[in-house]
Amino acid sequence: MSREADFIHSLRAIATHPAARGLADDCAVLELGSETLVLTHDMMVEGTHYLAGSDMADVAFKLVAVNLSDLAAKGAEPVGVLLGHMLGEGDHRFAEGLAEVLAAYDVPLLGGDTVSGAGPKSHGITAIGRATHTPVPSRSGAQVGDALYVTGTLGAAMLGFEALRDGTGGDHTAYSRPIPLIAEGKALAPHVTAMMDVSDGLLLDTFRMAEASEVSIAINSTAVPVADPARALDCMRWGDDYQLLFALPAGVESPVPATRIGSVEPRGFAPLFLDREPLLNPEGLGYTHK
């Protein structure tokens, strides 16, 4: 078990409120009267989530986008964000990027906190959304007989990161400025049995969906849309694509463009099967903090 997974396991004894969903999902879902709020918080750290020397406008854009992506996977409409920001070089560009992404998605900045400190810069966003459909989709609802789908193409962020890291001049937009699929999430929410965004890699995130749903999921690798067919496995493991991964009941058509990549099966001896080969351990399937 990674240090991240071990720590989250220890927190589950504390996070007993129903809104926390047992810390087994990407968002908290809080019912307040006639409204259902969806809340999420993601962080980015220099040297871990973005390259040192990156354009801080890109960092701000991505920070907001990845949090909005979590809301999208719940079919939520963004209400606003709170910012946590470590001051440092590039603050002016960070503010410019923040203004740009918030304007692009019509999301207000509601407040937050700034700090100064030594070491790598870190930044966090708490995103608040309003559910557009209840029950709010989770990772844990996939049912035997469902079909598994994914939007978009996987691996584009990996190629963008490599172009940025290596200075080749290639397009790095998919990595630096991902697009949260808010409209697609709202369209899918009434139909899916389970949904999440692909942040840590298709294989790892599918493994998590299968475990949360107590099913097995079989993926056909040849069906997975990848940015580089010669590196298909890397594309399925790298992450940072922020596409939507979802399960639909048999016979239900996806209301958004998506590719069927697998099926939900009765729980077997492995949560995930790739081309009928069992994957028993999440290690090496995607990104985790060690």
C-alpha positions as CSV (number, residue, x, y, z in Angstrom):
1,M,0.0,0.0,0.0
2,S,1.4,3.4,-0.9
3,R,1.9,6.1,1.8
4,E,-1.0,8.0,0.2
5,A,-3.4,5.1,0.4
6,D,-2.2,4.2,3.9
7,F,-2.9,7.8,5.1
8,I,-6.3,8.0,3.5
9,H,-7.2,4.6,5.1
10,S,-6.4,6.1,8.5
11,L,-8.6,9.1,7.8
12,R,-11.7,7.0,7.1
13,A,-12.2,6.5,10.8
14,I,-12.4,10.3,11.2
15,A,-14.5,11.1,8.1
16,T,-17.7,9.5,9.3
17,H,-20.2,12.1,8.0
18,P,-22.3,10.7,5.2
19,A,-21.3,13.6,2.9
20,A,-17.7,12.3,3.0
21,R,-18.8,9.1,1.1
22,G,-16.2,7.1,3.2
23,L,-13.4,9.0,1.4
24,A,-13.9,6.6,-1.5
25,D,-14.9,9.2,-4.0
26,D,-13.4,12.4,-5.4
27,C,-16.0,14.7,-3.9
28,A,-18.1,15.3,-0.8
29,V,-21.9,15.4,-1.4
30,L,-23.7,17.5,1.2
31,E,-27.5,17.8,1.3
32,L,-28.7,21.2,2.6
33,G,-32.5,21.5,2.4
34,S,-33.6,21.3,-1.2
35,E,-30.1,21.7,-2.5
36,T,-27.3,19.2,-2.8
37,L,-23.8,20.7,-2.7
38,V,-20.7,18.9,-4.3
39,L,-17.4,19.9,-2.8
40,T,-13.8,18.9,-3.8
41,H,-10.3,20.0,-3.0
42,D,-7.1,19.3,-5.1
43,M,-3.6,20.6,-4.7
44,M,-0.6,21.1,-7.0
45,V,3.0,21.1,-5.9
46,E,6.0,22.4,-7.9
47,G,8.2,19.6,-9.1
48,T,5.5,17.0,-8.5
49,H,2.5,18.3,-10.4
50,Y,4.2,20.8,-12.6
51,L,7.7,21.4,-13.8
52,A,9.9,24.0,-12.1
53,G,10.0,27.2,-14.2
54,S,6.5,26.6,-15.7
55,D,4.4,29.5,-16.8
56,M,2.4,30.2,-13.6
57,A,-0.6,31.2,-15.7
58,D,-0.7,27.6,-16.9
59,V,-0.4,26.4,-13.3
60,A,-3.3,28.5,-12.2
61,F,-5.4,27.4,-15.2
62,K,-4.7,23.7,-14.5
63,L,-5.3,24.0,-10.8
64,V,-8.8,25.3,-11.3
65,A,-9.5,23.0,-14.3
66,V,-8.7,19.8,-12.4
67,N,-11.0,20.7,-9.6
68,L,-13.8,21.6,-12.0
69,S,-13.2,18.2,-13.6
70,D,-14.1,16.5,-10.2
71,L,-17.3,18.5,-10.2
72,A,-18.0,17.5,-13.8
73,A,-17.7,13.8,-12.9
74,K,-20.6,14.4,-10.5
75,G,-22.7,16.2,-13.0
76,A,-22.4,19.4,-10.8
77,E,-22.7,23.0,-11.8
78,P,-19.8,25.0,-10.4
79,V,-20.8,27.7,-7.8
80,G,-17.4,29.1,-6.9
81,V,-13.9,28.4,-5.7
82,L,-11.6,29.1,-2.7
83,L,-7.9,29.5,-3.3
84,G,-4.9,28.5,-1.2
85,H,-1.7,29.9,-2.7
86,M,2.0,30.0,-1.6
87,L,3.5,33.3,-2.7
88,G,6.6,33.3,-4.9
89,E,8.0,34.1,-8.3
90,G,5.4,34.4,-11.0
91,D,2.5,35.5,-8.8
92,H,1.4,38.1,-11.3
93,R,1.2,35.5,-14.1
94,F,-0.6,33.1,-11.7
95,A,-3.3,35.8,-11.1
96,E,-3.6,36.3,-14.8
97,G,-4.1,32.6,-15.5
98,L,-6.6,32.4,-12.6
99,A,-8.7,35.2,-14.0
100,E,-8.6,33.6,-17.4
101,V,-9.8,30.2,-16.3
102,L,-12.5,31.5,-14.0
103,A,-13.8,33.8,-16.8
104,A,-13.8,30.9,-19.2
105,Y,-16.0,28.8,-17.0
106,D,-17.9,31.6,-15.4
107,V,-16.9,30.6,-11.9
108,P,-16.4,33.2,-9.2
109,L,-13.4,33.4,-6.8
110,L,-15.0,33.5,-3.3
111,G,-12.0,33.7,-1.1
112,G,-9.1,31.7,0.3
113,D,-5.7,32.2,1.9
114,T,-2.2,33.2,0.9
115,V,1.0,32.1,2.7
116,S,4.8,32.4,2.2
117,G,7.3,29.7,3.0
118,A,10.4,27.9,1.9
119,G,10.6,24.9,-0.3
120,P,8.5,24.0,-3.4
121,K,5.5,26.2,-4.1
122,S,2.1,24.6,-3.5
123,H,-1.4,25.7,-4.4
124,G,-4.9,24.4,-3.6
125,I,-8.4,25.0,-4.8
126,T,-11.6,24.1,-3.1
127,A,-14.4,23.9,-5.7
128,I,-18.0,24.1,-4.7
129,G,-20.7,22.9,-7.0
130,R,-24.5,22.3,-7.1
131,A,-25.8,18.9,-8.1
132,T,-27.9,19.0,-11.2
133,H,-29.1,15.4,-10.8
134,T,-29.7,13.3,-7.7
135,P,-28.6,10.8,-6.7
136,V,-25.2,12.3,-7.5
137,P,-23.0,9.8,-9.5
138,S,-20.2,8.0,-7.6
139,R,-17.5,5.5,-8.3
140,S,-19.4,2.8,-6.5
141,G,-22.5,2.2,-8.6
142,A,-21.3,0.1,-11.5
143,Q,-23.6,-2.9,-12.1
144,V,-23.0,-6.3,-13.7
145,G,-23.9,-6.0,-17.4
146,D,-23.1,-2.3,-17.7
147,A,-20.9,-1.1,-20.5
148,L,-17.8,0.9,-19.7
149,Y,-17.1,4.1,-21.7
150,V,-14.5,6.9,-21.8
151,T,-14.7,10.3,-23.5
152,G,-11.9,11.7,-25.6
153,T,-8.4,10.4,-26.2
154,L,-6.0,9.1,-23.5
155,G,-2.3,9.9,-23.5
156,A,-2.5,13.4,-24.9
157,A,-1.4,14.9,-21.6
158,M,1.6,12.5,-21.4
159,L,2.8,13.6,-24.9
160,G,2.2,17.3,-23.9
161,F,4.3,16.8,-20.7
162,E,7.1,15.3,-22.6
163,A,7.1,18.1,-25.2
164,L,7.2,20.6,-22.4
165,R,9.9,18.8,-20.4
166,D,12.1,18.2,-23.5
167,G,11.6,21.6,-25.0
168,T,10.7,20.2,-28.4
169,G,8.1,22.9,-29.1
170,G,5.3,20.4,-29.4
171,D,1.8,21.1,-28.3
172,H,1.5,20.8,-24.5
173,T,-2.0,22.2,-24.2
174,A,-3.6,18.9,-23.1
175,Y,-1.1,18.7,-20.2
176,S,-0.9,22.4,-19.2
177,R,-4.5,23.5,-19.7
178,P,-6.9,20.5,-19.5
179,I,-10.6,21.0,-20.2
180,P,-13.1,20.1,-17.5
181,L,-16.1,18.4,-19.2
182,I,-18.8,20.1,-17.2
183,A,-21.5,20.0,-19.9
184,E,-20.8,16.4,-20.6
185,G,-20.9,15.5,-17.0
186,K,-24.3,17.1,-16.5
187,A,-25.6,15.3,-19.6
188,L,-24.4,11.9,-18.3
189,A,-25.4,12.2,-14.7
190,P,-29.0,11.1,-15.1
191,H,-28.0,8.0,-17.0
192,V,-24.7,6.6,-15.6
193,T,-24.5,4.0,-12.8
194,A,-20.9,5.1,-12.0
195,M,-18.7,8.0,-13.1
196,M,-15.3,9.5,-12.4
197,D,-12.7,11.6,-14.2
198,V,-9.4,10.0,-15.4
199,S,-6.8,11.8,-13.4
200,D,-4.4,9.1,-12.3
201,G,-4.5,6.8,-15.4
202,L,-7.3,4.8,-17.1
203,L,-6.2,1.5,-15.6
204,L,-5.8,2.7,-12.0
205,D,-9.0,4.7,-12.1
206,T,-10.9,1.7,-13.6
207,F,-9.4,-0.5,-10.9
208,R,-10.7,2.0,-8.3
209,M,-14.2,2.0,-9.8
210,A,-14.3,-1.8,-9.8
211,E,-13.2,-2.1,-6.2
212,A,-15.7,0.6,-5.0
213,S,-18.5,-1.1,-7.0
214,E,-17.5,-4.6,-5.8
215,V,-17.4,-5.9,-9.4
216,S,-14.8,-6.8,-12.0
217,I,-14.3,-4.7,-15.0
218,A,-12.9,-6.0,-18.3
219,I,-11.2,-3.6,-20.7
220,N,-10.4,-4.3,-24.3
221,S,-7.2,-2.4,-25.0
222,T,-7.7,-2.3,-28.7
223,A,-10.9,-0.3,-28.2
224,V,-9.2,2.4,-26.0
225,P,-8.7,5.6,-27.9
226,V,-5.0,6.6,-27.4
227,A,-2.9,9.5,-28.6
228,D,0.0,7.2,-29.5
229,P,-0.9,3.6,-30.5
230,A,2.8,2.6,-30.3
231,R,2.7,3.5,-26.6
232,A,-0.9,2.4,-25.8
233,L,-0.1,1.0,-22.4
234,D,1.7,4.2,-21.4
235,C,-1.3,6.2,-22.5
236,M,-3.6,4.1,-20.3
237,R,-1.3,4.4,-17.3
238,W,0.0,8.0,-17.4
239,G,-3.1,10.0,-16.3
240,D,-3.7,13.8,-16.3
241,D,-6.2,13.5,-19.2
242,Y,-9.3,14.5,-17.2
243,Q,-11.6,12.6,-19.5
244,L,-14.8,11.0,-18.1
245,L,-14.9,7.3,-17.3
246,F,-18.4,6.0,-16.8
247,A,-20.7,2.9,-16.8
248,L,-24.0,2.8,-18.6
249,P,-26.7,0.1,-18.3
250,A,-27.0,-2.3,-21.3
251,G,-29.0,-0.7,-24.1
252,V,-28.5,2.9,-22.9
253,E,-26.8,5.1,-25.4
254,S,-24.3,7.7,-24.3
255,P,-25.7,11.2,-24.6
256,V,-22.2,12.5,-25.3
257,P,-19.4,11.4,-27.7
258,A,-17.6,8.5,-26.0
259,T,-16.0,5.2,-26.8
260,R,-17.0,1.8,-25.3
261,I,-13.9,0.2,-24.0
262,G,-15.2,-2.6,-21.8
263,S,-17.9,-4.2,-19.6
264,V,-18.8,-4.7,-16.0
265,E,-18.8,-8.4,-14.9
266,P,-19.5,-10.3,-11.7
267,R,-16.7,-9.9,-9.1
268,G,-14.0,-12.5,-9.9
269,F,-10.6,-13.0,-8.4
270,A,-9.3,-9.7,-9.8
271,P,-11.0,-6.2,-9.9
272,L,-9.6,-5.5,-13.4
273,F,-9.0,-7.6,-16.5
274,L,-7.0,-6.1,-19.4
275,D,-7.5,-8.2,-22.5
276,R,-8.7,-11.0,-20.2
277,E,-5.4,-10.8,-18.2
278,P,-6.2,-10.3,-14.5
279,L,-4.7,-7.2,-12.7
280,L,-4.7,-8.0,-9.0
281,N,-2.6,-5.1,-7.7
282,P,-3.1,-1.3,-8.4
283,E,0.7,-0.7,-8.1
284,G,2.1,0.4,-11.5
285,L,-1.3,1.0,-13.0
286,G,-1.2,4.7,-12.7
287,Y,0.0,7.6,-10.6
288,T,0.0,7.5,-6.8
289,H,2.0,9.5,-4.2
290,K,4.6,7.2,-2.7
